[in-house]
Amino acid sequence: MGSVCSNYLNNFSMKNILITGGAGFIGSHVVRLFVNKYPEYRIINLDALTYAGNLANLKDIEDKTNYTFVKADICDFDKMCSLMQEYDIDGVIHLAAESHVDRSIKDPFTFARTNVMGTLSLLQAARQHWNGNWEGKRFYHISTDEVYGALELDKPEGSAPYGSEFFLETTKYNPHSPYSASKAGSDHFVRAYHDTYGMPTLVTNCSNNYGPYQFPEKLIPLFINNIRHGKPLPVYGKGENVRDWLYVVDHARAIDVIFHQGKTGDTYNIGGFNEWKNIDIVKVVIKTVDRLLGNPEGTSEKLITYVTDRAGHDLRYAIDSTKLKNELGWEPSLQFEEGIEKTVRWYLDNQEWMDNITSGVYEKYYEDMYKNR
């Protein structure tokens, strides 16, 4: 890649990569990929180890010589500055974020602090460390499709399953929850640092992820675990909301490609071209879990419990990742049915991991959330 144009990264010049949120769901898959694929890199995994961060997600690589874990809060600006200096950071892959919409509705201040101020802290620390020497440097910020707002459920002839509109990289931002507003704010700061200071940045907006190591407040692991224990499966409204789903390993692959080959200052959407209504997702999960547990088909459908819809619940998200495919050659490797089979098998084979995660505070949180609905 040494001969590529200056808008693209020469990956051989970059050695010390800081990955934030690397003990979380998506972050742990990115850390694992980079540690194993790039032994010449030094990967520094920075995570505050809040409720969704878990070092057990990375047991298989914790002894690798090119891997270092640092426990710290991205909002601690002095600490971020010292880390940049200590490890002479060349590249940042920024995944650390508060990401659960229900939690953002209950506690918007935490989301603004972590997602906006934490991102700003990292940006400023990187800018000061690089001090205008941008060669071989890159700040890559991972965001969400939720910043774009909502799409309508129309179904004209010849369109995709649920509508004719898709989120493009040029779609106007229109966030509807404290979570998506905080992510939109962080996206704007990243782009502002590129436009104002010339920092080499990238932003990606991705659709819903699923797969191993996801914290079980999210739909798929929550429902797998609840089916296993015969607990209710809480579905918002009538389950008509539509989401585009992407297997997390495919997202990590996309991050790798974009980090190394993406055009500086650009935005890429990452999606699975894989739209499902929530209620249909639930039924696929039920069918798969029941089959793998040896239950008669449909056994767990009686667990479906319709609850009061979430405030500001967007009706449909759908990502168009044509730009990423055409420019950088990435596309998903798994269709949903194959991905969900792998996912369910992983959670059923790793019940100790799930049981450790779902003890104590987490159980109380969800009991309180759903008891009055």
N, C-alpha and C positions, 0 to 999 in steps of 0.2 A: 504493500500500500504506500510505499515511499514516494511514488510518482503522482499521487492524486493531487487535484488542485487544492489551493490553500483554504477553500471553504470547507474542506473535509479534514478529518483528524488523521494525522500520521500516528497510528497506534504504537509504533515502536519507540516513540519518544516519551511515552507515558508509562510510568512505573508504579506510582503510589496512588491507589484509588481508594477514596473514602466513600463507603456505602452507608447511608443513614437509614435507620429502621431495618437493619439487616437481620434482626432476630424475629421480625414479624412474618406474616404470611408470604406476601410477594417478595419482600426483601430477602428472606432466607433462601428462596429459590435463586434469586439473582446472585447472592453471595456464593452459594454452592457452585453455580455455573462458572463464575469468574475464577474462583479459587482452583477449580479442577481444570478449566480450559486454558488458563493463562498462568502457568507456574512461574513465569518471569515477572509477573506483577506482584506487588505487595498489596493485599486487600485488607483494609482497616474497616471493620464492622462497628459502627457507632449506633448504640441503642440505649434508650433510657430504661428499658425493661419495665415499662408500665404493664397494665393487665394483659395486653395483646402481644407483648414481646416475650419470647421463650427461647432460651439457649438450647433447650432440648431439640429444637428444630434443626440444629446444626451439629449434633453429636458426631456425625460421620466425617466432619472436616475439622473439628476443633483442634486437632493435633497437627494439621498441615503447617509446614514451615513458612508458607507465604500468607498465612492468615493470622490476624490480630483482632481481638475484641476489646472495645473500649466502652465502658458504661458512662454515659453522659447525656445531658439534656441539650438539645440543639438551641434552646433559648439562652443558654449560658454563653454569652458572647465571648467573654474572656477565655473560657475553656475552648471554644471553637478556634479562636485565634492561636492558642498554644498548640492545639492539635495540628493545625495547618503547618506550623513551624516544626514541631517535633517530628512529624512524618513526611515533611516536605511534599505535601499533597499536590498531585498534578491534575487529578480529575475527581469530580464529585458526582455520585449518582444518588439523588435525594428522593428517598421513599418515605422517610419518617413523617407520620401524620396521624392525627385523629381522623377516623374514617367512618364512624357509624352514625347514620342520620338520626336515629332515635336519641342517642346520647347528645348530639348537637342541639336538639330541640330542648333537652333538659338543662344543658350546660353550655351555652354558646360561647362564654368567655374562654373556656379551655380550648375550644377549637380555634378561636381567633388567636390566642396566645401561641399555640403550637404551630398551626398551619401558616399563619401570616408572619408573626414575629420570629418564629423559629427559622422560617425560610429566609427572612431578611437578615437574621444573625449569621446564617451560613454564607449568604451572598456577600455580605460585607467582610466577613473573615477571609473568604477566598479572594476577594478583590484586593484587600490589603496585603495578603501574602504574595499574590502574583504580581502586584504592583505594576500593572500595565504590560508585563511580559506574558503575552497571551499564547505564544508559540507552544504547541503541544499541551494546552490546557483546555479543560472543558467542564462546564457545570450543567448537568443534565437533571431536569426537574420532572418527576412523574406526577401527573395529575389525573383527572377523572372526566368521564363524559358528562357527569352531572352538572358541570359548570355551564353547559349549553342550554339547560332548561328542559323542556319537554316537547315531544312530537305528538302529533295527533294520530289517533287510530283510524286512518282512512284506508281503504283497500280497493283502489281503482284497478281495472283490468290490466293484467300484465305486471303488476307491482310485486314487491317482496311480500312475505306472508302477512304483514300487518300495516303496511303503509308505503307510500311512495317517497317520503322525505327521509333523509339521513343527515346525521351531523357530519359536516365537513370541517376542515381546518379553518375555513373562513366563516363558519357559523358564528353569529353574534352571541356573546355571553348573556345568559339570562337565568342566573341561579335562583332556586326557590327555597332552599333550606339553609340554616346556619352553616352546615357542613359544606355544601357546594359554594356558598358565598365566601367562606374562608379559603377554599381551594382556588376560587377565581381570583381572590386578592393575592394569593401567593404567585399564581401564574403571571399576573400583571407586574409584580415586582421583578420576577425573573426577566421578563421581556424588557422592562425599564432599565435593568442593569446592562442588558445588551445594547439598547439604543443610546443610553446616556454615557456609559463608560467604555463600551466596546467589548465587554466581557463575552467570551464565546459560550453561549448558552444554547440549550435545547429544551423544548417542552413537548411532552406527549400526553395525550388524553385517551384513556383506555376504558373499555367497557367492563362489565362485571366479570370478575375472576372467580374461578372455583378450582379445587384440587386439594392435595395433601397439605396439612399444617395450617389450615385456615381456622382462625379463632371462632368457636361455635356460638357467636352471637349472629353470624351470617346465616342465610337461609339454608343452604345445602348441608353444612355440617351440623347445624342445629337440628334439622329434621332427621338426619341419619341417627343422631344420638337419641332424639326423642322416640323414634320408632323402636330403637333397641330397648328402651326402657318403658315402652307403652304409654308415653306421655303425650299430651295434646300437641297438635301441629298447628300453631297459630298463623292463619292466613289473613292478611289485611284486606278489608273490603270484601269483594267477590273474587279476588285473585286475578283480576283482568289486566293488571299492569304488565307491560311488556319490557323485557330487558334482553340485551345482546350479551351472550355468554362466551367467555374465552378461558381455555384451560391454562392454568397459571404457568406451566412450563413453557407454553407458547409465548406468553407475555415476557418471560425472562429471555427467551430467544430474541424477541423483538427488541428488547432493551439493549442486548448485546450488539445487535446489528446497527441500531440507531446511534448508540454511543460511539461506535467506531467509524461509521460511515455517513451518519446524518449531516446535513448541511447546517453549518453554524448559524444560529439565530432563527432556525426554522421550527415549525410545529408539525408533528405527525400524529394522526389518529390511529389507534390500535384497536381492532375489533375482530370478532369472530364470524361476521356475517351469519349470525346464529341466534335469531330472535325466538324467544319463548314467552308465553304468558306464565305468570307465576303459578297459577293453579295447574298448568300442564307440567311445569317443572316438578311441582310437588308430587304429581301422580307418577312421573317417571322415577323419582327417587323412591317413592313407596314401592313401586313394582320391583325395582332393582334390589332394594334392601330386603323385602319379603322373600324374593327368590333366593338371595344369597344366605339368608337365615333359615331357609327351608320352610317358611310359612306358606300356606295356601295363598294364591294370587288374590289380592284385594284385602287381605287380612287387616292391614293397617289404615285403610281408607276411613274407617270409623273414627280415627284420631284427628281428622281434619276439623279444625275449629275456626270459624270465621270471626274475626275480631274487628273492632272499630278501626277504620282506615287511619293511617298515619297523616298528620297534618302536612299539607303541602306536598302530597305524594304524587310525583310526576307520573303521567300515564304511560309514556313510552320513551325509551332511549334506543337509538340505533346508529351505530358507527359505520361510516364509510371509510375503510382503510385502503382504498384503491391507490392513493398516493404512495403509501408505504410499499405496497406490492410493486408498483410500476417503477419507483425510483430505487428501491433498495432490495427488491426481490423477496421480501418476507411475506409469508401467508401462514395461516394456522395449519398445524400438522394433524390435528385430531378433530373429528366431528363430535357433537355433544354426546351421542349415545356411547361412543367408545370412551370419551373422557369421563363420563359419569360412572361407567362401569369401573374404571381404574380408581376413581375417587372413592366410591363406596367401598370397594375392596380394601383400600388403604385404611379407611377409618375403622372398618370392622377388624382388620388385622392389627391395628394399633390402639386397642381399647384402653390400654394403660395410659397412653398419652392423653387420650380424650378424658379419661376419668380424673387424671391429675389436673387438667385444665378446667374442668367443670365443677370443681369442688368449691365450697365456701362462698365467697363474695359473689361470684358469678351466679350461682344458683339463686341467691337472695335477690339479686338485681332482676332476674327474669320473673321470679315469683311476683315481685312488686309491680313489674311492668304490665303483666297480663291479668292480674287477679281481678281488676275492676272492669275488664273489657268483655 
